């Protein structure tokens, strides 16, 4: 809830949540309840249904598109990018996606702390 509050999300905003694990799913659910339009970015096919169940109106499956950033931005109003992007994976590649998916003047929230070492 703190991450949602700190992002300044309000009803009608478009939010991308990168990661459909437990933390990402909880974030999607809280955002959807708050009236935020949620777009999920999921790596595994089995996460797509869960993302929709937890409030994502649209889902980008990483393995089904060539350019995840472009596919995600295409789902935002006028392709401008999301008002808010939540990065809930904690790997450098998704950090870069988050910055590239947000609209000019939008907010990126790096929700998960990165752990040093191989994953």
ChimeraX attribute file (.defattr): number of C-alpha atoms within 10 A of each C-alpha:
attribute: neighborCount
match mode: 1-to-1
recipient: residues
	/A:1	10
	/A:2	7
	/A:3	13
	/A:4	18
	/A:5	10
	/A:6	10
	/A:7	18
	/A:8	11
	/A:9	19
	/A:10	16
	/A:11	12
	/A:12	13
	/A:13	16
	/A:14	23
	/A:15	30
	/A:16	31
	/A:17	29
	/A:18	27
	/A:19	24
	/A:20	28
	/A:21	17
	/A:22	11
	/A:23	14
	/A:24	23
	/A:25	24
	/A:26	16
	/A:27	24
	/A:28	32
	/A:29	18
	/A:30	15
	/A:31	26
	/A:32	19
	/A:33	13
	/A:34	15
	/A:35	15
	/A:36	23
	/A:37	23
	/A:38	29
	/A:39	26
	/A:40	29
	/A:41	27
	/A:42	23
	/A:43	17
	/A:44	14
	/A:45	13
	/A:46	11
	/A:47	19
	/A:48	19
	/A:49	13
	/A:50	16
	/A:51	27
	/A:52	19
	/A:53	13
	/A:54	21
	/A:55	23
	/A:56	26
	/A:57	15
	/A:58	18
	/A:59	23
	/A:60	21
	/A:61	19
	/A:62	17
	/A:63	12
	/A:64	12
	/A:65	12
	/A:66	9
	/A:67	10
	/A:68	18
	/A:69	21
	/A:70	15
	/A:71	19
	/A:72	26
	/A:73	20
	/A:74	15
	/A:75	18
	/A:76	22
	/A:77	11
	/A:78	8
	/A:79	14
	/A:80	14
	/A:81	25
	/A:82	31
	/A:83	25
	/A:84	27
	/A:85	29
	/A:86	28
	/A:87	24
	/A:88	25
	/A:89	21
	/A:90	16
	/A:91	14
	/A:92	10
	/A:93	9
	/A:94	19
	/A:95	18
	/A:96	12
	/A:97	17
	/A:98	24
	/A:99	20
	/A:100	18
	/A:101	27
	/A:102	25
	/A:103	19
	/A:104	12
	/A:105	9
	/A:106	15
	/A:107	20
	/A:108	22
	/A:109	18
	/A:110	18
	/A:111	19
	/A:112	14
	/A:113	10
	/A:114	12
	/A:115	9
	/A:116	6
	/A:117	5
	/A:118	4
	/A:119	5
